[in-house]
Amino acid sequence: MAGTSRGRRVTSGDVAREAGVSRATVSYVLNDTPHQKIAEATRRRVWEAAARLGYAPSAAARTLRTGRSDIVLGVLPDWPIQHVLGRFIQHLTNAFAEHEFTFLVHSSARPARPLREIWRALTPAAVLALNEFPETEAEAMRAAGIEVVMTMHGPTSGDVRSALVSEEPIGALQARHLVDSHRRLGYAYPDLPRLDVLAQPRLDGVRQVCAERGLPEPDVRAVPLELDGATEAVKTWLAADPPVTGICAFNDDIAMAVLLALQSLGLRAPQDLAVIGADDIPSSALLRPSLTTVVRDTDTLARGLARRVVDALDRKDVPTEPIEDPLRVELRDSA
């Protein structure tokens, strides 16, 4: 076991000499070995010496001591890493740290190294994937001794549980915010197929609310993040019979494209077309009109995911239903 200090490696022997105790005593104290009668003053002297020297046990030593790695590998699909995803990764990092696990992230965006090379090199205790991956990969992970493999979205089989996070409530909350004032809704869908795993369930939530209220199916249009394409979508919604008057957008970026398209046509929100987004990115409040949006509590979500993973590692019963995901509408000017 070793750390580093002043440009050189610090060993448990260094700590023992600094504290005036044996190396065995250092090992017992720093590893919190049970059934060892060590005076409290000696324990304090060892910890103080370790702190002065900047000593920390190596990852390999911790693995040998506990019988498992302290790494949780997070697997990102080929999604745009924007504000909400970056915030979520930070919250996951903090949540796992509270359980004394290190959360490391691997992006699957090309030309990244194959996932199998990553988990073989790291041998993590658990893998948490944001999207599903082939079951053969999960089977190989389990065969290699990775205890827990979970996915946030997308059904899989074996020990990989069904979706831990549900996206339908986001679309449902958007629709419920609009249906009292609008008799026909549109849905602004992303033009990136790799986001279908998020967008389709959110659209299903909108459809469910429309069906419950006896409204027509939402008019679904792909909206690119460029003005001409967004403008064509807005023209189509407004020209429909009856016209669409309220838009549920997949996220705030797409909602902003819709608002800019309205402005380019000399129209206004919410007077000509109400718009509600999702994610509450910082710029959504700066628009004119400011963007009404659905806010997800990513900190609570991250803590819930970390707890599921840690409980599974500890062989506790883990619920199969999605994690409770507090949502609210941030009411602004666009809807």
CORQUIDA-V358183 format. One record per run of one state. SS is the DSSP state (@ for helix, = for strand, . for the rest). FROM is the first residue (numbers start at 1). TO is the last residue. Records with the same first field share a line. If there is no record, write none. Layout:
BEGIN
SS->FROM-TO / FROM-TO
END
This chain:
BEGIN
.->1-1 / 6-7 / 20-22 / 31-39 / 54-58 / 67-70 / 77-82 / 99-101 / 108-114 / 123-125 / 130-134 / 144-147 / 152-167 / 180-184 / 191-192 / 213-218 / 224-226 / 240-245 / 250-251 / 265-273 / 279-281 / 286-291 / 297-297 / 314-326 / 331-335
=->2-5 / 8-11 / 71-76 / 102-107 / 126-129 / 148-151 / 185-190 / 219-223 / 246-249 / 274-278 / 292-296 / 327-330
@->12-19 / 23-30 / 40-53 / 59-66 / 83-98 / 115-122 / 135-143 / 168-179 / 193-212 / 227-239 / 252-264 / 282-285 / 298-313
END
